[in-house]
Amino acid sequence: MALRTGGLEDAARISGSILAADGADARAARILGQALLRLGRAEAALNPLQQAARHTEDPAVETLLALALIDAGRPKDAWAPLRAATARRPAYPPAFLELGARLGEAGRFDEAAEVFEAGLAAAPDAVVLRVGLGHLCLARNDRAQARRQFQAAQAAQPARRDAAAGLASVLALDGDHAEAARLYRQALQARPDDAVLQIGLAKSLLELGRRDEGEALLRAAAGAGPQLAAMATAALAATPRGRMFLRPSAAAAYLCAAA
């Protein structure tokens, strides 16, 4: 209850006391790991999760251990618990998602695809894996396969925000900005303050000639932080309207001046 309602300190304290009495309590280890990771205390999560992983074969514990290792600056040590978690049955889709995503980030695309496909073979209804595979295909610039994966995810769960956003990205790259804009708007209904989605929608609106709407979205996104400001500037500079700016700094100055 504490974890679900945002009482992370209470969740960590209660689950920690349970683990102190029984280090093999996988449920308590899962709650403690989630609470500490959300509190930004990855180092503190390592010992209880390692202890629980030694005494159980719980893929959720192993996946949380891998995430704690990554957040603690030990990404190389995360491979073993992730691979162990993907070997468990019944299949635990988040383990396949994390392993596939990490392999993709490392540029090991073929291995990542094998992980996603193995996860889908073991858990065919795990739409999150289809979305993950779609993003992997997009990173490889296999837009046709990415489109198929996102469309299949949308067919299975029409309200799924990440599937709509992923398909919108593919459509925008293929030049279908009207449909991309519709899907970005659909995704923003679930998360209206998502600056990355706002930037995607803005780019499509600018390509459609809807300058005022697009620039308003870019200005809002640019105010969300330096990294997002850089993304908004790059988005403006890449559009027909933005190409009038000879330097990215000029596009950035325009967005800030209009804000």
Summary of the structure (lengths in Angstrom):
residues: 259
radius of gyration: 21.2
end to end distance: 42.1
largest distance: 66.6
contacts: 876
relative contact order: 0.05
helix: 77%
strand: 0%
